């Protein structure tokens, strides 16, 4: 087995007779290049030696901007494969920029990055066409793996704030439309996923097994584009603003219908794809197995500078690719998005987690969550020693252990109704009602895979994460979705025990009977043994977790106070609580008693205060609805 050769050899003899506009493009290993002048409109051409296949552009033209058209070529062995992680890295770098809620960017983020030059802004439209090869060489299990990978991918895309319509085509000797992009339901990802899941391998392959007609499949896509444009009834300018992506999955070579290149050229003409509009069409081709016609596949795929659109994989590597694609680094300021790839560990699976530490006491620890680029949410009692206008002797730490960032605090805003000692006259030494605080940091955070905000309830961002209308969804809808009263709700928090962080699962007791039992155990805390009425210490602003009705749940450790209690909705995470206090300090015990409970401030009960201070950072819904 061999891997593709991807390094370049610099030419040693520069051109002395002309002023170069473009940099020397180099010569890929295994090729020869013609053309040594790099001025505006000059061309270079490449040919691979021996039996190597050229992937990328065989001809590139120097533009007056100093950039080369097309993509850098490589010469690959005809039986080489790309590693799944390489495919995921290239594909996600190219694709996720159009999913981010971003502005137009003139240049890549950094030298050598694979970032797109032009990206979708909020409210723009994206049309995705998926073409699946179901010809004779495809096995049933391979079809199911490809289908499952695609449904996960579609579900992930639905979490972004981009309007997407889908067209799905299967092909062998003939082409069949599974989802017609011109139909209304093509814009609902859950409908698309349901239709894909209901596909029966035997039914879609029985009439398409005798050949491979890629031209016919592309013609079907072209016809859908024509119908979609007519059905949208948009002005020409609006249609031209739509981005188009074609994803082709094939394991063979065309043996019917002729070369697919002329049909792809027709699609490009219909969409008016030229140099100035190249970002309005992306064609990705995934070649599966070692029988692919690499030249033919390369001919129809997009060729863009610093991007890769052609991938060759072993058949069984496709699921790993789409799992790795979930490790996305270029998703703007998207809240609640964690790394869900198979290789993800630690901080990237909860990038909103923050620590509150003392400048003077190394034993002090609290936790928190990133909720905006300059705001950390935590517990008020973590700053119990801070008086009004007093000197702040703590700092915030974010990021993974090997890249920890220490952040100075500008100010701390404790909830105005928080008062730990307000019930001392009743013999209650500590009263944690409204135990919540916002910490404003001095420097703005730059979001990455390891540093990212979590979503807050009753915000526009969370409406998108929950697949709800941004204009017709109420705060009550969020509460009904996130904290239903008919059953316990699965949730997570980050436990820190002996400097080791772990993601723990708990269940929020929202049903009346379970909640009552959970709250009653509060009186078993050592500081509340003389309290007779649980309502004196547990108000309606608390959520309760822990216990062992069916199985022992995790409980918080010393230092977990202020951390987020959050609910995962597939690829997005929404914080619903702030860890406040626990009945028993037994987090290291192997067997936890059934009355080991934790209490968290319910964010739905303090939304007015959150909106008051975060309105300039987060788009809140109308809290009166």
Buried (B, 14 or more C-beta within 10 A) or exposed (E): EEEBBBEBEEEEEEBEEEEBBBEBBBBBBBBEBEBBBBEBEBBBBBEBEEEBBBBBBBBBBBBEEEBBBBBBBBBBBBBBBBBBBBBBBBBBBBBBBBBBBBEEBEEBBEEEEBBBBBBBEEEEBBBBBBBBBBBBBBEEEBBEBBBBBBBBBBBBBBBBBBBBBBBBBBBBBBBBBBBBBBBEBBBBBEBBBEBBEEBEBEEBBEEBBEBBBBBBBBBBBBBBBEBBBEEBEBEEEEBEBBBBBBBBBBBBBBEBBEBBBEBBBEBBEBBEBEEEEBBBBBBBBBBBBBEBBBBBBBBBBBBBBBBBBBBBBBBEBBBBBBBBBBBBBBBBBBBBBBBBBEEBEBBBBBBBBBBBBBEEEEEBBBBBBBBBBBBBBBBBBBBBEBEEEEEBBBBBBBBBEEEEBEBEBEEBBBBEEBBBEBBEEEEBEBBBBBBBBBBBBEEEBEBBBBBBBBBBBBBBBBBBBBBBEEEEBBBBBBBEBBBEEEEBBEBBBBBBBEEEBEBBEBBBBBBEEBBEBBBBBBBBBEEBEEBEEBEBBBBEBBBBBBBEEEEBBBBBBBBBBBBBBBBBBBBBBBBBBBBBBBBBBBBEEEEBBEBBBBBBBBBBBBBEBBBEBBEEBBEBBEBEE
